[in-house]
Amino acid sequence: MCGIVGVLGDHEASPLLVQALARLEYRGYDS
């Protein structure tokens, strides 16, 4: 699992970070 995730804005970042990590984890199984 590798990748760079960034969040820019003034809203709650936690759900976005969780979703991004889940996407990276899922992508790892495809490659």
Secondary structure, DSSP 8 states (H G I E B T S, - for coil): --------SSS--HHHHHHHHHHHHHHHHH-
